[in-house]
């Protein structure tokens, strides 16, 4: 369960609960940051590494469910574990539909919270790895010349070198050179791998070839 790079963020206006959860997590070697309000949380610096948020549903001012919707609208990926002293079924359904990891009613078992935190950290770790991979792919794609990007857009559709040469009105040997550069710069070992990279980058397909130019 312990992960030196993982952090749990707790937002709850109940000082006793914050202290209790803080002691529990620190006893297991888990980094924890405690906040009495959403405003306090927003004023803090986000931690590095996998993170999950333990969030009270009812808070002074802005509530936990409202904050969940705001995070979603801002495309802020943050696993949330809701806790409440007086939950109901509609509230639980709303939280889970919004992507919450768990909805725990106070008083909850320590193990239930720990299990939910483990799931949250695993989920956030996957998001972070995906973001890192995408960032690296963007750097590789940015190293391509405009012509290499153009050739790549045709290559990933499965068109042959001679077809691409006809499409772009260039020599086939030139296409081969650009194709080799694309594979090297993108660090792709195969066409399927290059196509997966293109999908991950959400690259637009090449413009349709005008009639009379396709080979």
Z-matrix of the N, CA and C atoms (Angstrom, degrees):
N
C 1 1.445
C 2 1.518 1 110.87
N 3 1.351 2 117.73 1 -37.67
C 4 1.456 3 121.01 2 -176.69
C 5 1.515 4 111.09 3 -67.34
N 6 1.324 5 115.91 4 134.73
C 7 1.461 6 121.62 5 178.49
C 8 1.519 7 106.98 6 -144.25
N 9 1.362 8 116.48 7 107.76
C 10 1.459 9 121.18 8 -172.59
C 11 1.523 10 112.45 9 -60.10
N 12 1.323 11 117.61 10 -23.91
C 13 1.454 12 120.84 11 -177.11
C 14 1.525 13 112.46 12 -95.91
N 15 1.316 14 117.49 13 -0.81
C 16 1.455 15 121.26 14 -176.29
C 17 1.523 16 110.59 15 -98.46
N 18 1.330 17 115.25 16 147.09
C 19 1.464 18 121.03 17 -178.56
C 20 1.520 19 110.16 18 -131.21
N 21 1.327 20 115.72 19 144.08
C 22 1.463 21 121.81 20 173.02
C 23 1.522 22 107.43 21 -113.26
N 24 1.324 23 115.85 22 129.22
C 25 1.462 24 122.19 23 176.85
C 26 1.523 25 107.57 24 -104.94
N 27 1.310 26 117.64 25 126.95
C 28 1.464 27 122.05 26 -178.23
C 29 1.522 28 108.92 27 -117.29
N 30 1.332 29 116.49 28 122.47
C 31 1.470 30 121.46 29 175.05
C 32 1.518 31 108.12 30 -118.20
N 33 1.336 32 115.91 31 109.61
C 34 1.467 33 121.05 32 179.85
C 35 1.527 34 107.62 33 -156.88
N 36 1.323 35 116.93 34 135.62
C 37 1.461 36 119.62 35 -178.59
C 38 1.529 37 112.43 36 -81.96
N 39 1.331 38 116.79 37 -1.65
C 40 1.468 39 121.55 38 177.41
C 41 1.531 40 108.17 39 -88.32
N 42 1.336 41 116.19 40 106.62
C 43 1.457 42 120.62 41 -176.09
C 44 1.524 43 112.23 42 -61.89
N 45 1.327 44 117.11 43 -37.90
C 46 1.463 45 120.15 44 -179.54
C 47 1.525 46 111.11 45 -65.01
N 48 1.338 47 116.39 46 -42.20
C 49 1.469 48 118.84 47 179.34
C 50 1.528 49 110.61 48 -65.84
N 51 1.342 50 116.01 49 -42.70
C 52 1.472 51 118.56 50 178.41
C 53 1.523 52 110.46 51 -57.52
N 54 1.311 53 116.62 52 -45.68
C 55 1.462 54 120.42 53 -178.65
C 56 1.523 55 111.03 54 -64.31
N 57 1.336 56 116.97 55 -40.53
C 58 1.458 57 121.20 56 -179.11
C 59 1.522 58 111.52 57 -64.44
N 60 1.341 59 116.32 58 -47.48
C 61 1.460 60 120.08 59 178.86
C 62 1.529 61 110.45 60 -64.89
N 63 1.320 62 116.23 61 -39.04
C 64 1.459 63 119.76 62 178.30
C 65 1.520 64 112.03 63 -60.07
N 66 1.343 65 116.69 64 -44.90
C 67 1.473 66 120.42 65 178.99
C 68 1.519 67 111.15 66 -63.14
N 69 1.325 68 116.18 67 -42.41
C 70 1.465 69 120.55 68 -178.98
C 71 1.527 70 111.08 69 -60.13
N 72 1.318 71 116.27 70 -50.17
C 73 1.459 72 119.72 71 -175.28
C 74 1.530 73 111.70 72 -69.99
N 75 1.322 74 117.14 73 -40.26
C 76 1.467 75 119.63 74 179.09
C 77 1.520 76 111.09 75 -64.73
N 78 1.341 77 117.06 76 -32.04
C 79 1.473 78 120.37 77 178.86
C 80 1.521 79 111.22 78 -65.52
N 81 1.332 80 116.04 79 -21.71
C 82 1.467 81 121.38 80 179.01
C 83 1.527 82 112.03 81 -100.41
N 84 1.322 83 116.25 82 7.78
C 85 1.458 84 120.13 83 178.16
C 86 1.511 85 114.20 84 77.19
N 87 1.331 86 116.85 85 21.62
C 88 1.468 87 121.15 86 -179.39
C 89 1.519 88 109.30 87 -99.36
N 90 1.318 89 117.05 88 129.07
C 91 1.460 90 120.88 89 176.96
C 92 1.523 91 109.56 90 -67.10
N 93 1.320 92 116.86 91 137.02
C 94 1.453 93 120.52 92 -178.84
C 95 1.523 94 109.27 93 -140.49
N 96 1.325 95 116.06 94 141.01
C 97 1.456 96 122.72 95 174.74
C 98 1.524 97 107.62 96 -122.58
N 99 1.322 98 116.62 97 130.28
C 100 1.458 99 122.38 98 -173.70
C 101 1.525 100 110.98 99 -110.80
N 102 1.341 101 116.16 100 134.82
C 103 1.461 102 121.53 101 -178.71
C 104 1.530 103 109.38 102 -134.68
N 105 1.324 104 115.14 103 142.80
C 106 1.466 105 120.18 104 179.18
C 107 1.519 106 112.03 105 -88.39
N 108 1.331 107 116.90 106 -14.90
C 109 1.469 108 120.07 107 -177.25
C 110 1.515 109 110.22 108 -153.94
N 111 1.321 110 115.58 109 164.10
C 112 1.460 111 121.24 110 176.49
C 113 1.523 112 110.22 111 -64.92
N 114 1.344 113 116.40 112 -36.72
C 115 1.463 114 120.46 113 178.84
C 116 1.526 115 111.02 114 -60.27
N 117 1.331 116 117.01 115 -41.67
C 118 1.467 117 120.28 116 177.74
C 119 1.525 118 110.75 117 -63.16
N 120 1.317 119 115.62 118 -40.98
C 121 1.464 120 120.23 119 178.65
C 122 1.527 121 111.03 120 -62.30
N 123 1.323 122 117.08 121 -46.28
C 124 1.465 123 120.97 122 -177.94
C 125 1.518 124 112.07 123 -65.69
N 126 1.317 125 117.67 124 -23.87
C 127 1.464 126 121.07 125 -179.90
C 128 1.528 127 112.24 126 -83.48
N 129 1.331 128 117.30 127 -5.62
C 130 1.468 129 121.44 128 -177.57
C 131 1.523 130 111.01 129 -94.30
N 132 1.321 131 116.00 130 164.12
C 133 1.463 132 121.59 131 176.05
C 134 1.528 133 109.46 132 -85.19
N 135 1.332 134 118.20 133 134.96
C 136 1.473 135 119.89 134 178.97
C 137 1.518 136 110.83 135 -66.28
N 138 1.320 137 117.75 136 140.91
C 139 1.469 138 120.80 137 179.76
C 140 1.522 139 111.33 138 -75.41
N 141 1.323 140 114.94 139 160.89
C 142 1.458 141 120.40 140 173.16
C 143 1.528 142 108.80 141 -85.58
N 144 1.308 143 116.12 142 156.66
C 145 1.457 144 120.27 143 175.75
C 146 1.510 145 113.11 144 82.54
N 147 1.331 146 116.73 145 179.63
C 148 1.465 147 122.07 146 -178.15
C 149 1.530 148 111.35 147 -57.95
N 150 1.326 149 115.43 148 137.79
C 151 1.467 150 121.11 149 -176.16
C 152 1.522 151 109.38 150 -139.02
N 153 1.306 152 116.43 151 148.38
C 154 1.459 153 119.86 152 167.65
C 155 1.523 154 108.30 153 -141.55
N 156 1.317 155 115.56 154 156.36
C 157 1.462 156 122.21 155 -173.75
C 158 1.519 157 110.55 156 -114.26
N 159 1.329 158 116.21 157 124.25
C 160 1.464 159 122.32 158 172.00
C 161 1.525 160 105.62 159 -97.68
N 162 1.312 161 116.76 160 113.41
C 163 1.466 162 121.69 161 -167.16
C 164 1.530 163 111.80 162 -125.95
N 165 1.327 164 115.47 163 126.47
C 166 1.460 165 120.13 164 175.66
C 167 1.527 166 109.13 165 -73.50
N 168 1.324 167 116.48 166 140.22
C 169 1.460 168 120.31 167 -179.47
C 170 1.526 169 111.00 168 -68.89
N 171 1.329 170 115.95 169 -45.23
C 172 1.467 171 120.46 170 -176.42
C 173 1.523 172 109.51 171 -105.19
N 174 1.339 173 115.36 172 116.71
C 175 1.457 174 122.19 173 -179.81
C 176 1.522 175 108.62 174 -133.73
N 177 1.326 176 117.36 175 155.49
C 178 1.468 177 119.15 176 175.47
C 179 1.526 178 110.36 177 -59.49
N 180 1.308 179 117.08 178 133.99
C 181 1.462 180 120.02 179 -177.74
C 182 1.516 181 110.72 180 77.39
N 183 1.309 182 116.72 181 -119.95
C 184 1.464 183 122.43 182 -177.76
C 185 1.525 184 111.12 183 -72.64
N 186 1.335 185 117.25 184 129.38
C 187 1.455 186 121.60 185 -179.82
C 188 1.522 187 112.64 186 -85.42
N 189 1.336 188 114.99 187 167.74
C 190 1.456 189 120.52 188 -177.65
C 191 1.511 190 113.66 189 -63.08
N 192 1.335 191 118.44 190 -40.30
C 193 1.465 192 121.31 191 -179.24
C 194 1.523 193 111.05 192 -67.25
N 195 1.333 194 116.60 193 -37.59
C 196 1.465 195 119.94 194 176.25
C 197 1.530 196 110.15 195 -63.30
N 198 1.324 197 115.90 196 -40.89
C 199 1.463 198 120.42 197 -179.69
C 200 1.523 199 110.38 198 -66.55
N 201 1.324 200 117.36 199 -37.48
C 202 1.466 201 120.88 200 176.54
C 203 1.522 202 110.36 201 -58.89
N 204 1.327 203 116.68 202 -44.07
C 205 1.469 204 120.48 203 179.68
C 206 1.528 205 110.84 204 -65.17
N 207 1.327 206 117.42 205 -38.33
C 208 1.463 207 120.49 206 179.28
C 209 1.527 208 111.26 207 -65.31
N 210 1.312 209 116.71 208 -41.23
C 211 1.461 210 120.34 209 177.90
C 212 1.524 211 110.68 210 -62.50
N 213 1.332 212 116.52 211 -42.15
C 214 1.464 213 120.82 212 179.44
C 215 1.525 214 110.37 213 -64.34
N 216 1.329 215 117.28 214 -42.09
C 217 1.466 216 121.21 215 -179.41
C 218 1.522 217 111.17 216 -64.88
N 219 1.341 218 116.10 217 -30.91
C 220 1.462 219 120.96 218 179.52
C 221 1.521 220 112.15 219 -88.20
N 222 1.355 221 116.61 220 3.92
C 223 1.474 222 122.78 221 -178.38
C 224 1.530 223 111.32 222 57.39
N 225 1.315 224 116.06 223 36.44
C 226 1.461 225 122.27 224 177.52
C 227 1.520 226 108.23 225 -92.96
N 228 1.315 227 116.03 226 108.32
C 229 1.459 228 120.70 227 -178.77
C 230 1.526 229 109.30 228 -80.17
N 231 1.315 230 117.21 229 111.79
C 232 1.464 231 121.25 230 -179.83
C 233 1.530 232 108.65 231 -149.50
N 234 1.335 233 117.66 232 111.54
C 235 1.468 234 119.63 233 179.73
C 236 1.525 235 110.20 234 -61.25
N 237 1.330 236 116.60 235 133.06
C 238 1.467 237 121.15 236 -176.24
C 239 1.525 238 110.65 237 -120.49
N 240 1.327 239 114.96 238 133.59
C 241 1.464 240 122.75 239 171.58
C 242 1.526 241 105.81 240 -113.26
N 243 1.321 242 116.51 241 114.17
C 244 1.457 243 119.89 242 -179.71
C 245 1.529 244 110.29 243 -85.89
N 246 1.336 245 115.55 244 142.49
C 247 1.455 246 121.20 245 172.70
C 248 1.534 247 107.36 246 -130.57
N 249 1.321 248 116.34 247 146.61
C 250 1.464 249 119.79 248 -178.84
C 251 1.521 250 110.60 249 -157.35
N 252 1.306 251 114.93 250 152.72
C 253 1.457 252 119.66 251 177.21
C 254 1.507 253 112.36 252 -93.24
N 255 1.320 254 116.64 253 -10.90
C 256 1.475 255 120.42 254 -177.72
C 257 1.524 256 109.50 255 -152.59
N 258 1.318 257 115.29 256 71.78
C 259 1.453 258 119.66 257 178.87
C 260 1.513 259 111.97 258 -89.16
N 261 1.308 260 115.73 259 165.07
C 262 1.453 261 121.01 260 174.37
C 263 1.522 262 108.33 261 -139.92
N 264 1.326 263 116.26 262 171.97
C 265 1.459 264 120.12 263 -174.92
C 266 1.534 265 112.42 264 -62.87
N 267 1.346 266 119.92 265 -47.68
C 268 1.471 267 119.03 266 178.85
C 269 1.524 268 112.40 267 -58.14
N 270 1.333 269 116.49 268 -38.99
C 271 1.461 270 120.55 269 179.10
C 272 1.528 271 110.58 270 -64.67
N 273 1.319 272 116.03 271 -43.02
C 274 1.467 273 120.79 272 179.05
C 275 1.524 274 110.87 273 -63.29
N 276 1.329 275 116.16 274 -45.19
C 277 1.463 276 120.61 275 179.89
C 278 1.528 277 110.54 276 -60.76
N 279 1.327 278 116.80 277 -43.40
C 280 1.461 279 120.63 278 -179.92
C 281 1.516 280 111.14 279 -61.49
N 282 1.335 281 116.32 280 -43.71
C 283 1.463 282 120.71 281 -179.69
C 284 1.523 283 111.55 282 -63.85
N 285 1.326 284 117.00 283 -45.11
C 286 1.459 285 121.01 284 -177.10
C 287 1.520 286 111.11 285 -69.88
N 288 1.340 287 117.04 286 -37.68
C 289 1.466 288 119.60 287 176.02
C 290 1.525 289 111.11 288 -63.18
N 291 1.329 290 115.48 289 -29.67
C 292 1.460 291 120.01 290 178.29
C 293 1.512 292 113.12 291 -78.54
N 294 1.332 293 116.89 292 -0.89
C 295 1.463 294 120.51 293 175.49
C 296 1.506 295 115.62 294 101.47
N 297 1.335 296 117.79 295 11.70
C 298 1.461 297 120.71 296 -179.75
C 299 1.527 298 111.17 297 -61.33
N 300 1.324 299 116.21 298 146.79
C 301 1.463 300 122.00 299 177.59
C 302 1.526 301 110.65 300 -72.99
N 303 1.341 302 115.30 301 -43.52
C 304 1.461 303 120.26 302 -175.39
C 305 1.526 304 108.88 303 -156.80
N 306 1.317 305 115.87 304 158.29
C 307 1.465 306 122.60 305 176.51
C 308 1.519 307 106.49 306 -129.72
N 309 1.333 308 116.81 307 104.26
C 310 1.463 309 121.93 308 -174.73
C 311 1.519 310 110.87 309 -106.92
N 312 1.333 311 115.63 310 134.74
C 313 1.460 312 121.40 311 177.90
C 314 1.521 313 109.92 312 -97.51
N 315 1.318 314 116.38 313 129.38
C 316 1.462 315 121.59 314 178.30
C 317 1.532 316 109.51 315 -69.77
N 318 1.333 317 118.17 316 141.30
C 319 1.463 318 126.51 317 -5.40
C 320 1.532 319 110.19 318 -80.79
N 321 1.300 320 117.20 319 134.22
C 322 1.467 321 121.21 320 -179.02
C 323 1.525 322 109.72 321 -106.81
N 324 1.316 323 115.04 322 158.94
C 325 1.471 324 120.32 323 178.08
C 326 1.519 325 109.55 324 -74.62
N 327 1.328 326 116.45 325 141.39
C 328 1.462 327 120.90 326 177.88
C 329 1.525 328 111.00 327 -55.07
N 330 1.341 329 116.08 328 -41.54
C 331 1.467 330 119.56 329 -176.13
C 332 1.525 331 111.39 330 -65.83
N 333 1.329 332 116.92 331 -35.67
C 334 1.467 333 119.45 332 177.39
C 335 1.521 334 110.55 333 -62.32
N 336 1.330 335 116.75 334 -41.70
C 337 1.464 336 120.65 335 177.59
C 338 1.524 337 110.92 336 -65.34
N 339 1.326 338 116.63 337 -44.01
C 340 1.467 339 120.67 338 -179.02
C 341 1.525 340 111.10 339 -63.98
N 342 1.319 341 116.52 340 -40.25
C 343 1.470 342 119.88 341 178.33
C 344 1.527 343 110.42 342 -62.63
N 345 1.330 344 116.30 343 -42.70
C 346 1.460 345 120.12 344 179.75
C 347 1.523 346 111.01 345 -66.06
N 348 1.330 347 117.37 346 -39.03
C 349 1.467 348 121.54 347 178.25
C 350 1.529 349 110.42 348 -63.00
N 351 1.335 350 116.50 349 -41.08
C 352 1.474 351 120.03 350 178.69
C 353 1.525 352 110.56 351 -60.17
N 354 1.333 353 116.41 352 -42.65
C 355 1.468 354 120.65 353 178.05
C 356 1.524 355 110.45 354 -64.61
N 357 1.340 356 116.19 355 -42.96
C 358 1.458 357 120.09 356 -179.97
C 359 1.514 358 112.61 357 -62.31
N 360 1.332 359 116.59 358 -43.83
C 361 1.462 360 119.68 359 179.33
C 362 1.528 361 111.51 360 -64.74
N 363 1.326 362 116.54 361 -40.49
C 364 1.472 363 120.01 362 178.60
C 365 1.519 364 110.65 363 -62.76
N 366 1.340 365 116.01 364 -40.70
C 367 1.460 366 119.92 365 179.75
C 368 1.518 367 111.02 366 -66.20
N 369 1.333 368 117.07 367 -44.25
C 370 1.464 369 120.14 368 -178.99
C 371 1.521 370 111.09 369 -68.49
N 372 1.320 371 116.42 370 -34.20
C 373 1.464 372 119.77 371 177.06
C 374 1.531 373 110.17 372 -61.44
N 375 1.332 374 115.91 373 -40.01
C 376 1.470 375 119.64 374 177.20
C 377 1.514 376 111.59 375 -64.58
N 378 1.335 377 117.13 376 -40.74
C 379 1.468 378 120.38 377 177.76
C 380 1.528 379 110.96 378 -62.36
N 381 1.338 380 115.95 379 -44.14
C 382 1.462 381 120.04 380 -178.11
C 383 1.521 382 111.26 381 -64.44
N 384 1.327 383 116.06 382 -42.05
C 385 1.472 384 119.70 383 178.77
C 386 1.521 385 110.26 384 -63.19
N 387 1.321 386 116.89 385 -39.36
C 388 1.461 387 120.95 386 178.93
C 389 1.531 388 110.67 387 -64.90
N 390 1.327 389 117.21 388 -41.18
C 391 1.460 390 121.33 389 178.86
C 392 1.522 391 110.96 390 -65.08
N 393 1.330 392 116.77 391 -40.78
C 394 1.461 393 120.79 392 179.32
C 395 1.532 394 110.71 393 -64.27
N 396 1.330 395 115.23 394 -42.95
C 397 1.467 396 119.70 395 179.33
C 398 1.526 397 110.65 396 -63.68
N 399 1.332 398 116.42 397 -42.86
C 400 1.464 399 120.26 398 179.81
C 401 1.523 400 110.96 399 -64.87
N 402 1.326 401 116.97 400 -40.42
C 403 1.463 402 121.01 401 178.71
C 404 1.527 403 111.02 402 -61.73
N 405 1.338 404 116.45 403 -41.35
C 406 1.460 405 120.61 404 178.55
C 407 1.527 406 110.96 405 -66.43
N 408 1.334 407 116.99 406 -40.57
C 409 1.463 408 119.98 407 178.40
C 410 1.529 409 111.26 408 -63.41
N 411 1.321 410 116.60 409 -38.62
C 412 1.470 411 120.47 410 178.87
C 413 1.532 412 110.76 411 -63.59
N 414 1.329 413 116.31 412 -37.53
C 415 1.465 414 119.68 413 177.51
C 416 1.526 415 110.76 414 -65.30
N 417 1.332 416 116.28 415 -43.15
C 418 1.467 417 119.76 416 179.21
C 419 1.528 418 110.52 417 -64.28
N 420 1.330 419 115.58 418 -44.94
C 421 1.470 420 119.24 419 -179.96
C 422 1.523 421 110.53 420 -63.80
N 423 1.323 422 116.79 421 -35.04
C 424 1.459 423 120.44 422 178.81
C 425 1.520 424 113.23 423 -66.55
N 426 1.348 425 116.64 424 -19.74
C 427 1.464 426 120.16 425 179.80
C 428 1.531 427 112.13 426 -81.78
N 429 1.341 428 117.36 427 -10.28
C 430 1.465 429 120.72 428 179.91
C 431 1.522 430 110.49 429 -77.13
N 432 1.319 431 115.46 430 146.32
C 433 1.466 432 120.10 431 173.73
C 434 1.525 433 109.11 432 -75.22
N 435 1.332 434 118.11 433 162.01
C 436 1.469 435 119.75 434 177.89
C 437 1.535 436 112.68 435 -53.67
N 438 1.327 437 117.65 436 -39.88
C 439 1.470 438 120.72 437 -179.83
C 440 1.518 439 110.58 438 -69.12
N 441 1.350 440 116.95 439 -39.08
C 442 1.463 441 119.55 440 178.29
C 443 1.528 442 111.41 441 -64.28
N 444 1.314 443 116.71 442 -37.70
C 445 1.472 444 119.53 443 176.66
C 446 1.525 445 110.36 444 -64.80
N 447 1.313 446 115.17 445 -38.85
C 448 1.463 447 119.76 446 179.78
C 449 1.527 448 109.94 447 -64.22
N 450 1.332 449 116.22 448 -45.59
C 451 1.466 450 120.61 449 179.03
C 452 1.526 451 109.97 450 -63.06
N 453 1.333 452 117.48 451 -42.17
C 454 1.462 453 121.38 452 179.48
C 455 1.524 454 110.72 453 -58.95
N 456 1.329 455 116.98 454 -40.55
C 457 1.467 456 119.69 455 -178.11
C 458 1.515 457 111.72 456 -61.96
N 459 1.342 458 117.40 457 -31.10
C 460 1.465 459 121.20 458 177.39
C 461 1.527 460 111.28 459 -82.94
N 462 1.344 461 116.10 460 -38.62
C 463 1.464 462 120.64 461 -177.82
C 464 1.527 463 111.07 462 -58.71
N 465 1.333 464 116.94 463 -44.59
C 466 1.464 465 119.64 464 -175.27
C 467 1.527 466 112.83 465 -70.51
N 468 1.334 467 117.37 466 -11.68
C 469 1.468 468 120.03 467 174.82
C 470 1.519 469 111.39 468 -85.92
N 471 1.349 470 116.37 469 -6.33
C 472 1.456 471 120.36 470 177.95
C 473 1.514 472 114.51 471 93.67
N 474 1.336 473 117.53 472 6.94
C 475 1.463 474 119.25 473 179.91
C 476 1.524 475 110.74 474 -71.55
N 477 1.330 476 116.55 475 144.97
C 478 1.450 477 123.06 476 -179.87
C 479 1.526 478 110.07 477 -76.48
N 480 1.343 479 115.00 478 161.38
C 481 1.463 480 119.74 479 -179.48
C 482 1.523 481 112.00 480 -56.19
N 483 1.343 482 116.33 481 -43.24
C 484 1.462 483 118.95 482 -177.61
C 485 1.522 484 111.24 483 -67.20
N 486 1.342 485 116.13 484 -32.21
C 487 1.463 486 119.76 485 177.67
C 488 1.528 487 110.65 486 -69.86
N 489 1.345 488 115.75 487 -41.64
C 490 1.461 489 119.85 488 178.93
C 491 1.527 490 109.87 489 -64.91
N 492 1.342 491 115.64 490 -38.75
C 493 1.461 492 119.51 491 178.74
C 494 1.523 493 110.69 492 -60.33
N 495 1.328 494 115.88 493 -41.46
C 496 1.459 495 120.02 494 177.93
C 497 1.521 496 111.07 495 -68.28
N 498 1.317 497 116.21 496 -40.15
C 499 1.467 498 120.42 497 179.54
C 500 1.527 499 111.30 498 -59.63
N 501 1.336 500 115.21 499 -43.91
C 502 1.464 501 120.42 500 -174.16
C 503 1.529 502 112.91 501 -96.00
N 504 1.329 503 115.20 502 -3.07
C 505 1.464 504 120.95 503 -179.54
C 506 1.527 505 111.55 504 57.35
N 507 1.349 506 113.76 505 47.96
C 508 1.455 507 120.62 506 175.04
C 509 1.524 508 107.73 507 -131.00
N 510 1.339 509 116.61 508 170.99
C 511 1.460 510 120.37 509 -178.48
C 512 1.520 511 110.96 510 -74.44
N 513 1.335 512 115.76 511 150.33
C 514 1.461 513 120.57 512 -179.04
C 515 1.521 514 111.43 513 -62.21
N 516 1.341 515 117.66 514 -38.52
C 517 1.465 516 120.79 515 179.46
C 518 1.524 517 110.50 516 -62.23
N 519 1.328 518 116.66 517 -32.75
C 520 1.466 519 120.70 518 178.34
C 521 1.524 520 110.24 519 -67.80
N 522 1.339 521 115.76 520 -39.80
C 523 1.459 522 119.94 521 176.62
C 524 1.524 523 110.09 522 -61.68
N 525 1.333 524 116.62 523 -43.15
C 526 1.465 525 120.35 524 -179.83
C 527 1.526 526 111.10 525 -59.69
N 528 1.333 527 116.35 526 -41.68
C 529 1.466 528 120.31 527 179.75
C 530 1.535 529 110.53 528 -64.19
N 531 1.338 530 115.80 529 -47.23
C 532 1.466 531 119.47 530 -179.70
C 533 1.526 532 110.92 531 -64.30
N 534 1.320 533 116.02 532 -38.75
C 535 1.470 534 120.24 533 179.99
C 536 1.525 535 110.30 534 -62.63
N 537 1.323 536 116.26 535 -42.96
C 538 1.464 537 120.34 536 178.15
C 539 1.520 538 111.74 537 -62.56
N 540 1.343 539 116.36 538 -39.70
C 541 1.459 540 120.51 539 178.18
C 542 1.524 541 111.33 540 -65.63
N 543 1.318 542 115.76 541 -39.46
C 544 1.467 543 120.17 542 178.57
C 545 1.525 544 110.25 543 -61.80
N 546 1.318 545 117.11 544 -47.49
C 547 1.461 546 120.72 545 -178.90
C 548 1.532 547 110.64 546 -62.26
N 549 1.330 548 115.97 547 -39.14
C 550 1.472 549 119.78 548 -178.29
C 551 1.529 550 110.80 549 -70.00
N 552 1.338 551 116.54 550 -49.36
C 553 1.463 552 120.15 551 -176.43
C 554 1.526 553 112.34 552 -67.72
N 555 1.329 554 116.82 553 -35.15
C 556 1.468 555 120.13 554 179.20
C 557 1.534 556 111.38 555 -82.81
N 558 1.345 557 116.53 556 -8.48
C 559 1.470 558 122.16 557 -179.02
C 560 1.527 559 110.85 558 57.97
N 561 1.310 560 114.73 559 43.23
C 562 1.468 561 121.32 560 178.52
C 563 1.517 562 109.07 561 -99.72
N 564 1.315 563 116.69 562 130.09
C 565 1.463 564 120.55 563 -178.14
C 566 1.526 565 112.37 564 -92.25
N 567 1.343 566 116.76 565 -9.26
C 568 1.461 567 119.91 566 -178.92
C 569 1.519 568 109.43 567 -156.59
N 570 1.334 569 115.36 568 164.11
C 571 1.466 570 119.91 569 177.36
C 572 1.528 571 111.93 570 -62.94
N 573 1.356 572 119.82 571 -43.93
C 574 1.468 573 118.86 572 177.49
C 575 1.531 574 112.75 573 -58.19
N 576 1.327 575 116.30 574 -37.77
C 577 1.464 576 119.51 575 179.08
C 578 1.527 577 110.18 576 -66.21
N 579 1.333 578 116.71 577 -41.13
C 580 1.461 579 120.51 578 178.01
C 581 1.526 580 110.19 579 -63.71
N 582 1.322 581 116.96 580 -39.14
C 583 1.468 582 121.18 581 178.83
C 584 1.524 583 110.84 582 -64.86
N 585 1.327 584 117.07 583 -38.28
C 586 1.469 585 120.23 584 177.57
C 587 1.529 586 110.57 585 -64.85
N 588 1.331 587 115.79 586 -38.31
C 589 1.462 588 119.85 587 177.05
C 590 1.527 589 110.61 588 -62.98
N 591 1.316 590 115.94 589 -42.45
C 592 1.459 591 120.85 590 179.17
C 593 1.529 592 110.77 591 -61.63
N 594 1.329 593 115.81 592 -42.18
C 595 1.466 594 120.13 593 178.23
C 596 1.519 595 110.68 594 -63.04
N 597 1.336 596 116.23 595 -43.02
C 598 1.461 597 120.41 596 -178.32
C 599 1.526 598 110.49 597 -64.65
N 600 1.331 599 116.31 598 -35.77
C 601 1.463 600 120.95 599 178.43
C 602 1.525 601 111.98 600 -78.99
N 603 1.338 602 116.13 601 -9.43
C 604 1.468 603 122.37 602 -179.01
C 605 1.531 604 111.04 603 55.99
N 606 1.334 605 114.53 604 47.57
C 607 1.455 606 119.84 605 -179.60
C 608 1.521 607 110.47 606 -75.21
N 609 1.305 608 115.58 607 144.49
C 610 1.466 609 120.49 608 179.26
C 611 1.518 610 109.43 609 -73.77
N 612 1.339 611 117.84 610 142.38
C 613 1.467 612 120.00 611 176.76
C 614 1.519 613 110.24 612 -66.78
N 615 1.330 614 118.00 613 158.09
C 616 1.474 615 119.88 614 179.01
C 617 1.513 616 111.19 615 -63.74
N 618 1.302 617 115.71 616 153.48
C 619 1.464 618 120.10 617 178.08
C 620 1.524 619 109.65 618 -66.00
N 621 1.320 620 117.53 619 144.92
C 622 1.478 621 119.62 620 179.06
C 623 1.518 622 111.49 621 -54.39
N 624 1.332 623 114.86 622 139.70
C 625 1.465 624 120.09 623 178.84
C 626 1.525 625 109.31 624 -76.55
N 627 1.341 626 118.77 625 128.08
C 628 1.480 627 120.28 626 179.25
C 629 1.509 628 111.66 627 -58.64
N 630 1.316 629 116.60 628 148.02
C 631 1.465 630 120.67 629 177.67
C 632 1.506 631 110.01 630 -57.10
N 633 1.315 632 114.80 631 137.97
C 634 1.460 633 119.53 632 179.61
C 635 1.507 634 112.76 633 97.64
N 636 1.365 635 117.19 634 -14.88
C 637 1.448 636 119.48 635 178.89
C 638 1.515 637 112.37 636 -103.13
N 639 1.332 638 117.69 637 -23.71
C 640 1.463 639 119.24 638 -178.51
C 641 1.520 640 109.79 639 -70.29
N 642 1.337 641 116.21 640 144.53
C 643 1.465 642 119.53 641 179.59
C 644 1.508 643 110.30 642 -99.30
